């Protein structure tokens, strides 16, 4: 039986009326959820070359025929591939009611909705669809440490229901092909520099200087200058492959990291163990993934808290804090994640001392089960608290 994760915000948007547009990188569930939510809508996908394909009857139509068929309650997928005359027709009022456009681009779609001469400017309500959020995932009946660990991978909709072994082994090939598809949809030619940047970030190189030194050491750029990689970094930010965080505190600058936990772990295994070149056993890979898993849990919790509190995540390196959230440029929440069954009194004192360096911020410790930890004055969240907070937020009309 397939598992369907409820996405209330996306569902509310789709159940609205009028012209709506979904955009986002490939494989985030846009098409699946639109068709699930709107089963009575007629669905078409625009093929490369501009033809409108109806998967139900197996027919494809040119623009002239499609415009005669386009009526109320229509979904057009990958609309950015259509003939420019399609956008003129929309601007002129055709397909005017209950039309949903979908595109697997993060940047290219802006030519249609932004700018002085954008043909669809002001005609559509627009929503970005990213990975499934930790709030959406935690709103289910999650009870155990192992169940929450599975949710790390389920942020990628294509991995929902898979075991960690299947997610990693099948995901290795999927992640590489996905990178190519994402760049291709944005009309970007893939090169070795993209993969090298993704690998360097996964290996712990989070500043521009560290990334550029890695590429220079690999012989992929002629000079160790950040100007040689900024174009690639900007494209990957715009396409949703990596994200840039603000460094907060004494150390200023930007901190770069993967958006997807799948690409993070795949490129991490490449960087550390040459996974793509070696036929390694799952036992070895599993141990390597376990080493990295606490960092992915921290990222999951950070995204959960950022959405729950409605605050901006930043990165603090001195002292290094797992979660730091700003509200109106003021540090409001700091949190540490200790993802293990037992915490010693010494470890608890270290957490209290570290978070105590931020006296004006709300302090939270996140653990699998708070019954198993020493007494502390710090606020403690465990799996039960995360689940209840997720349900509370999802039941609140936002």
RODO-2510 file (C-alpha; in nm, 4 decimals, decimal comma):
residues 398
     n   res          X          Y          Z
     1     x     0,0000     0,0000     0,0000
     2     x     0,1394     0,3380    -0,0953
     3     x     0,2089     0,5981     0,1732
     4     x     0,0674     0,9455     0,1176
     5     x     0,2042     1,2303     0,3273
     6     x    -0,0539     1,5024     0,3807
     7     x     0,0575     1,8485     0,2664
     8     x    -0,2158     2,0801     0,3996
     9     x    -0,0744     2,4107     0,2720
    10     x    -0,0312     2,2729    -0,0792
    11     x    -0,3775     2,1166    -0,0680
    12     x    -0,5397     2,4443     0,0389
    13     x    -0,3646     2,6245    -0,2444
    14     x    -0,4741     2,3692    -0,5044
    15     x    -0,8335     2,3638    -0,3818
    16     x    -0,8604     2,7350    -0,4443
    17     x    -1,0152     2,8692    -0,7617
    18     x    -0,8853     3,0598    -1,0607
    19     x    -0,5433     3,0415    -1,2183
    20     x    -0,2754     2,8803    -1,0047
    21     x     0,0881     2,7950    -1,0712
    22     x     0,3175     2,5426    -0,9008
    23     x     0,6923     2,5565    -0,9510
    24     x     0,9901     2,3771    -0,8013
    25     x     1,2714     2,1394    -0,8841
    26     x     1,1951     1,7970    -1,0263
    27     x     1,0655     1,5076    -0,8129
    28     x     0,9088     1,7121    -0,5323
    29     x     0,5605     1,5702    -0,5845
    30     x     0,3981     1,8638    -0,7657
    31     x     0,2240     1,6566    -1,0311
    32     x     0,1320     1,3723    -0,7970
    33     x    -0,0264     1,5982    -0,5386
    34     x    -0,2066     1,8154    -0,7944
    35     x    -0,3659     1,5113    -0,9562
    36     x    -0,4441     1,3569    -0,6161
    37     x    -0,6102     1,6767    -0,4916
    38     x    -0,7873     1,7621    -0,8178
    39     x    -0,9016     1,4268    -0,9621
    40     x    -1,1723     1,5888    -1,1759
    41     x    -0,9283     1,8162    -1,3598
    42     x    -0,8188     1,7228    -1,7119
    43     x    -0,4434     1,6664    -1,7155
    44     x    -0,1986     1,7444    -1,9982
    45     x     0,1800     1,7499    -2,0073
    46     x     0,3745     1,9583    -2,2584
    47     x     0,6384     1,7490    -2,4302
    48     x     0,9680     1,8804    -2,5549
    49     x     0,8803     2,0401    -2,8858
    50     x     0,5622     2,1988    -2,7524
    51     x     0,2934     1,9314    -2,8099
    52     x     0,0250     1,8849    -2,5400
    53     x     0,0017     1,5171    -2,4428
    54     x    -0,3058     1,3604    -2,2828
    55     x    -0,1868     1,0464    -2,0983
    56     x    -0,5421     0,9168    -2,0535
    57     x    -0,6156     0,8726    -2,4238
    58     x    -0,2538     0,8654    -2,5431
    59     x    -0,3105     1,1542    -2,7838
    60     x    -0,1028     1,4652    -2,8350
    61     x    -0,2254     1,7953    -2,9702
    62     x    -0,0744     2,1049    -3,1198
    63     x    -0,1474     2,4401    -2,9589
    64     x    -0,4392     2,5282    -3,1842
    65     x    -0,6270     2,2087    -3,1002
    66     x    -0,5389     2,2258    -2,7311
    67     x    -0,6823     2,5770    -2,6969
    68     x    -1,0150     2,4437    -2,8250
    69     x    -1,0020     2,1636    -2,5683
    70     x    -0,8897     2,3822    -2,2787
    71     x    -1,1897     2,4386    -2,0569
    72     x    -1,2623     2,4746    -1,6867
    73     x    -1,0642     2,2469    -1,4539
    74     x    -0,7434     2,1897    -1,6496
    75     x    -0,3878     2,1049    -1,5399
    76     x    -0,0957     2,1769    -1,7748
    77     x     0,2334     2,0222    -1,6629
    78     x     0,5770     2,1496    -1,7764
    79     x     0,4016     2,4492    -1,9281
    80     x     0,7316     2,6304    -1,9872
    81     x     0,7947     2,3999    -2,2873
    82     x     0,4891     2,5327    -2,4735
    83     x     0,4924     2,7537    -2,7820
    84     x     0,5105     3,1253    -2,6810
    85     x     0,1710     3,1705    -2,8478
    86     x     0,0245     2,9703    -2,5573
    87     x     0,1165     3,2532    -2,3203
    88     x    -0,0316     3,5099    -2,5561
    89     x    -0,3554     3,3101    -2,5514
    90     x    -0,3575     3,3008    -2,1702
    91     x    -0,2933     3,6730    -2,1609
    92     x    -0,5864     3,7216    -2,3992
    93     x    -0,8199     3,5346    -2,1631
    94     x    -0,8310     3,1776    -2,2959
    95     x    -0,8329     2,8913    -2,0430
    96     x    -0,9361     3,1571    -1,7953
    97     x    -1,1010     2,9522    -1,5172
    98     x    -0,9562     2,6968    -1,2772
    99     x    -0,6325     2,6452    -1,4667
   100     x    -0,3314     2,4965    -1,2891
   101     x     0,0131     2,5316    -1,4490
   102     x     0,3052     2,3208    -1,3244
   103     x     0,6746     2,3588    -1,4031
   104     x     0,9855     2,1738    -1,2854
   105     x     1,2000     2,4848    -1,2874
   106     x     1,3169     2,7021    -1,0011
   107     x     1,4462     2,9956    -1,2010
   108     x     1,3532     2,9623    -1,5681
   109     x     0,9803     3,0016    -1,4926
   110     x     1,0415     3,3595    -1,3767
   111     x     1,0644     3,4787    -1,7357
   112     x     0,6887     3,4184    -1,7554
   113     x     0,5825     3,5880    -1,4302
   114     x     0,8490     3,8468    -1,3445
   115     x     0,9867     4,1450    -1,5291
   116     x     0,8406     4,4191    -1,7412
   117     x     0,7435     4,2020    -2,0397
   118     x     0,6532     3,8784    -1,8588
   119     x     0,3461     3,7388    -2,0415
   120     x     0,1802     3,5870    -1,7314
   121     x     0,2612     3,8637    -1,4850
   122     x    -0,0200     3,9143    -1,2371
   123     x    -0,2416     3,6455    -1,3914
   124     x    -0,1638     3,3574    -1,1537
   125     x    -0,1435     3,2790    -0,7852
   126     x     0,1995     3,1176    -0,7449
   127     x     0,3349     2,8591    -0,5005
   128     x     0,6765     2,7007    -0,4731
   129     x     0,6822     2,3267    -0,3948
   130     x     0,9956     2,2011    -0,2232
   131     x     1,0855     1,8820    -0,0428
   132     x     0,8326     1,7454     0,2036
   133     x     0,8796     1,9428     0,5242
   134     x     0,9641     1,7851     0,8619
   135     x     0,6393     1,9306     0,9999
   136     x     0,4398     1,7436     0,7337
   137     x     0,6329     1,4233     0,8008
   138     x     0,6132     1,4424     1,1816
   139     x     0,2367     1,4934     1,1855
   140     x     0,1881     1,1176     1,1466
   141     x     0,2002     0,8546     1,4215
   142     x     0,5772     0,8609     1,4681
   143     x     0,6821     0,6942     1,7945
   144     x     1,0331     0,5495     1,7724
   145     x     1,3838     0,6726     1,7059
   146     x     1,4095     0,4461     1,4030
   147     x     1,0827     0,5736     1,2556
   148     x     1,2010     0,9336     1,2770
   149     x     1,5318     0,8398     1,1150
   150     x     1,3369     0,7029     0,8174
   151     x     1,1691     1,0410     0,7776
   152     x     1,5056     1,1977     0,6944
   153     x     1,4936     1,0237     0,3556
   154     x     1,1197     1,0724     0,3080
   155     x     1,1781     1,4437     0,2598
   156     x     1,2450     1,3279    -0,0974
   157     x     0,8970     1,2126    -0,2116
   158     x     1,0388     0,9397    -0,4371
   159     x     1,1920     0,7655    -0,1330
   160     x     0,8757     0,7466     0,0777
   161     x     0,8236     0,3964     0,2164
   162     x     1,1737     0,2719     0,1316
   163     x     1,4136     0,1289     0,3874
   164     x     1,7362     0,3157     0,4537
   165     x     1,9247     0,0507     0,2545
   166     x     1,6992     0,0865    -0,0502
   167     x     1,6896     0,4654    -0,0179
   168     x     2,0696     0,4922    -0,0239
   169     x     2,1514     0,2221    -0,2808
   170     x     1,8795     0,3178    -0,5293
   171     x     1,9136     0,6833    -0,4396
   172     x     2,2784     0,6929    -0,5424
   173     x     2,1912     0,6563    -0,9109
   174     x     1,8732     0,8601    -0,8755
   175     x     2,0542     1,1557    -0,7156
   176     x     2,3082     1,1846    -0,9986
   177     x     2,0458     1,1643    -1,2701
   178     x     1,8303     1,4125    -1,0805
   179     x     2,1094     1,6712    -1,0811
   180     x     2,1314     1,6426    -1,4581
   181     x     1,7539     1,6689    -1,5025
   182     x     1,7309     1,9763    -1,2801
   183     x     2,0072     2,1570    -1,4665
   184     x     1,8648     2,0490    -1,8014
   185     x     1,5214     2,1958    -1,7213
   186     x     1,6948     2,5268    -1,6487
   187     x     1,8796     2,5153    -1,9834
   188     x     2,2129     2,4732    -1,8028
   189     x     2,4901     2,2510    -1,9419
   190     x     2,6228     2,0138    -1,6771
   191     x     2,9964     1,9990    -1,6135
   192     x     3,2309     1,8289    -1,3667
   193     x     3,2447     2,1499    -1,1655
   194     x     2,8858     2,1060    -1,0476
   195     x     2,9542     1,7582    -0,9119
   196     x     3,2831     1,8702    -0,7563
   197     x     3,1108     2,1575    -0,5745
   198     x     2,8378     1,9277    -0,4436
   199     x     3,0997     1,6770    -0,3301
   200     x     3,3123     1,9403    -0,1562
   201     x     3,0126     2,0790     0,0364
   202     x     2,9081     1,7302     0,1464
   203     x     3,2653     1,6698     0,2649
   204     x     3,2458     1,9676     0,5014
   205     x     3,3713     2,2577     0,2895
   206     x     3,1030     2,5186     0,3507
   207     x     3,2687     2,8494     0,2597
   208     x     3,3489     2,9801    -0,0886
   209     x     3,7223     2,9764    -0,0139
   210     x     3,7134     2,6112     0,0972
   211     x     3,5092     2,5092    -0,2063
   212     x     3,7311     2,6929    -0,4523
   213     x     4,0482     2,5428    -0,2999
   214     x     3,8971     2,1953    -0,3426
   215     x     3,8202     2,2527    -0,7106
   216     x     4,1637     2,4025    -0,7684
   217     x     4,3260     2,1009    -0,6021
   218     x     4,1260     1,8739    -0,8345
   219     x     4,2505     2,0675    -1,1380
   220     x     3,8981     2,1783    -1,2351
   221     x     3,9715     2,5535    -1,2295
   222     x     4,2763     2,7425    -1,3499
   223     x     4,3122     2,9657    -1,0441
   224     x     4,2044     2,9476    -0,6798
   225     x     3,9710     3,2446    -0,7190
   226     x     3,6083     3,2496    -0,6037
   227     x     3,5166     3,4269    -0,9278
   228     x     3,5702     3,0907    -1,1010
   229     x     3,2872     2,9212    -0,9095
   230     x     3,0315     3,1916    -0,8203
   231     x     2,8404     3,1315    -1,1433
   232     x     2,7982     2,7625    -1,0588
   233     x     2,7100     2,8361    -0,6958
   234     x     2,4444     3,0893    -0,7991
   235     x     2,2863     2,8456    -1,0462
   236     x     2,2688     2,5680    -0,7875
   237     x     2,1096     2,8020    -0,5343
   238     x     1,8513     2,9162    -0,7911
   239     x     1,7745     2,5563    -0,8906
   240     x     1,7307     2,4408    -0,5308
   241     x     2,0316     2,2101    -0,5113
   242     x     2,2186     2,4037    -0,2421
   243     x     2,1277     2,6812    -0,0015
   244     x     2,3211     2,9739     0,1433
   245     x     2,2913     3,0525     0,5134
   246     x     2,3967     3,3627     0,6991
   247     x     2,6796     3,3204     0,9487
   248     x     2,5762     3,4835     1,2751
   249     x     2,8002     3,5953     1,5585
   250     x     3,1685     3,6813     1,5551
   251     x     3,2383     3,5029     1,2284
   252     x     3,0648     3,6683     0,9328
   253     x     3,0008     3,5484     0,5809
   254     x     2,7955     3,2730     0,4182
   255     x     2,7620     2,9027     0,4828
   256     x     2,6691     2,6695     0,1931
   257     x     2,5039     2,3286     0,2251
   258     x     2,2915     2,0748     0,0372
   259     x     1,9142     2,1138     0,0369
   260     x     1,8375     1,7438    -0,0100
   261     x     1,9505     1,4875     0,2494
   262     x     1,9793     1,2369    -0,0350
   263     x     2,2281     1,4369    -0,2410
   264     x     2,4128     1,5226     0,0806
   265     x     2,4651     1,1569     0,1775
   266     x     2,5411     1,0390    -0,1780
   267     x     2,8083     1,3030    -0,2349
   268     x     2,9399     1,2547     0,1208
   269     x     2,9932     0,8845     0,0501
   270     x     3,1641     0,9750    -0,2767
   271     x     3,3962     1,2212    -0,1066
   272     x     3,4879     0,9946     0,1836
   273     x     3,4768     0,6456     0,0348
   274     x     3,4616     0,6711    -0,3471
   275     x     3,1220     0,5036    -0,3412
   276     x     3,0643     0,5626    -0,7103
   277     x     3,3846     0,3761    -0,8022
   278     x     3,3858     0,0908    -0,5506
   279     x     3,1555    -0,2074    -0,5099
   280     x     3,1102    -0,1735    -0,1350
   281     x     2,8921    -0,3975     0,0815
   282     x     2,5808    -0,2559     0,2451
   283     x     2,7344    -0,3339     0,5855
   284     x     3,0169    -0,0895     0,5161
   285     x     2,7883     0,1722     0,3627
   286     x     2,5450     0,1428     0,6539
   287     x     2,8201     0,2155     0,9060
   288     x     2,9307     0,5178     0,7016
   289     x     2,5726     0,6469     0,6831
   290     x     2,5353     0,6039     1,0587
   291     x     2,8338     0,8326     1,1112
   292     x     2,6641     1,1031     0,9065
   293     x     2,3099     1,0473     1,0326
   294     x     2,3338     1,2741     1,3423
   295     x     2,4138     1,5710     1,1157
   296     x     2,1101     1,4954     0,9001
   297     x     1,8944     1,4698     1,2129
   298     x     2,0200     1,8134     1,3217
   299     x     1,9225     1,9568     0,9828
   300     x     1,5800     1,7927     1,0069
   301     x     1,5214     1,9403     1,3523
   302     x     1,6409     2,2832     1,2404
   303     x     1,3940     2,2869     0,9508
   304     x     1,1192     2,1639     1,1817
   305     x     1,1846     2,4412     1,4334
   306     x     1,2247     2,7113     1,1690
   307     x     0,8793     2,6297     1,0311
   308     x     0,7216     2,5770     1,3718
   309     x     0,8419     2,9080     1,5139
   310     x     0,8268     3,0938     1,1821
   311     x     1,1873     3,2088     1,2130
   312     x     1,4988     3,2305     0,9971
   313     x     1,7747     2,9713     1,0537
   314     x     2,1326     3,0958     1,0729
   315     x     2,4631     2,9236     1,1370
   316     x     2,6694     2,9910     1,4501
   317     x     3,0220     2,8500     1,4470
   318     x     3,1680     3,0016     1,7675
   319     x     3,0503     2,8118     1,9674
   320     x     2,9007     2,5757     1,7123
   321     x     2,5287     2,5362     1,7780
   322     x     2,3071     2,2776     1,6090
   323     x     2,0064     2,5086     1,5653
   324     x     1,9935     2,8892     1,5762
   325     x     1,6875     3,0907     1,4753
   326     x     1,6448     3,4634     1,4253
   327     x     1,3304     3,6704     1,4697
   328     x     1,3552     4,0226     1,3323
   329     x     1,7372     4,0013     1,3331
   330     x     1,7429     3,8950     1,6977
   331     x     1,8628     3,5512     1,8077
   332     x     1,5476     3,3983     1,9587
   333     x     1,5993     3,0205     1,9726
   334     x     1,9087     2,8029     2,0160
   335     x     1,8942     2,4252     2,0329
   336     x     2,1191     2,1237     2,0632
   337     x     2,0347     1,7787     1,9257
   338     x     2,1630     1,4726     2,1126
   339     x     2,0431     1,1803     1,9054
   340     x     2,1206     0,8899     2,1348
   341     x     1,9433     0,6948     2,4054
   342     x     2,1528     0,8026     2,7022
   343     x     2,3115     1,1344     2,7955
   344     x     2,5563     1,1590     3,0847
   345     x     2,5462     1,4333     3,3457
   346     x     2,8753     1,5621     3,2031
   347     x     2,7258     1,5893     2,8542
   348     x     2,4211     1,7650     2,9951
   349     x     2,6389     2,0224     3,1724
   350     x     2,8247     2,0842     2,8457
   351     x     2,4936     2,1485     2,6674
   352     x     2,3791     2,3817     2,9453
   353     x     2,7088     2,5722     2,9345
   354     x     2,7010     2,6102     2,5567
   355     x     2,3406     2,7281     2,5335
   356     x     2,3966     2,9471     2,8387
   357     x     2,6219     3,1643     2,6240
   358     x     2,3029     3,2977     2,4621
   359     x     2,1152     3,4360     2,7653
   360     x     1,8338     3,6096     2,5743
   361     x     1,7431     3,3104     2,3532
   362     x     1,4998     3,0284     2,4226
   363     x     1,7036     2,7138     2,4891
   364     x     1,5913     2,3680     2,3752
   365     x     1,7486     2,0223     2,3876
   366     x     1,6152     1,7620     2,1415
   367     x     1,6498     1,3913     2,2258
   368     x     1,4724     1,0689     2,1222
   369     x     1,3078     1,0209     2,4642
   370     x     1,3321     1,2719     2,7488
   371     x     1,2710     1,0021     3,0115
   372     x     1,6261     0,8802     2,9532
   373     x     1,8163     1,2011     3,0310
   374     x     1,9392     1,3711     3,3508
   375     x     1,7357     1,6535     3,5026
   376     x     1,7970     1,9935     3,3475
   377     x     1,6545     2,3457     3,3486
   378     x     1,6702     2,3512     2,9693
   379     x     1,3460     2,2924     2,7787
   380     x     1,3508     1,9365     2,6375
   381     x     1,1736     1,8142     2,3249
   382     x     1,1578     1,4486     2,2282
   383     x     0,9834     1,2545     1,9516
   384     x     0,6504     1,2847     2,1297
   385     x     0,6860     1,6639     2,1597
   386     x     0,7887     1,6981     1,7963
   387     x     0,4898     1,4932     1,6850
   388     x     0,2408     1,6883     1,8960
   389     x     0,3849     2,0244     1,7864
   390     x     0,3631     1,9166     1,4215
   391     x    -0,0002     1,8126     1,4603
   392     x    -0,0840     2,1360     1,6397
   393     x     0,0693     2,3462     1,3625
   394     x    -0,0955     2,1479     1,0836
   395     x    -0,4345     2,1806     1,2485
   396     x    -0,3918     2,5571     1,2653
   397     x    -0,5146     2,7473     0,9587
   398     x    -0,2068     2,9353     0,8384
***
